[in-house]
Amino acid sequence: MARLREEATGCYSWSNGPGDRYAAHSHTYEKVLYCVEGSIAFNLEAEGGKRIELKAGDRMVLPRGTIHSAVVGPTGCTCIEGKR
């Protein structure tokens, strides 16, 4: 969390269970996200459904306005995120 706070504001942690899904949506800010436990896969709708899988220790920066959906991996996930 300390590392994330160096590059983003409004930082918080969240967790989801195995197979949980997020429908396609976007944000009005650039999102910085670290996966700290488990895994989660993001689908970038505007990029032909490009899939980005994050595992513990991975980081992703999602540009403002990027339409994306997500599916949590088989063991669930815990992530921390902030905006900039």
C-alpha positions, 0 to 999 in steps of 0.5 A: 500500500505504501508503494501505491500511495507514492503514485496514486490517491484515494488508495484502498483494498478490495477482495472478491471470491472465485469467479466473481465478475465485473460487467463492462464499465469505465472510470473518469480517472486513471486507475493504478491497481496491484494484485496482492493475492490470487488472480484477476483477468481484465478484458479491454473491450476497445482493444478487441477484447485484449485479456490482461491477467494479473497474479499476486505482485502484478501491477496495471495502469488503466487509462481513463475512459478505458472500457473493461470487464473482469473475472476473478481467478479460481482462488479469489483475489485481493487488490489495492488500487488508487487513482491519478 
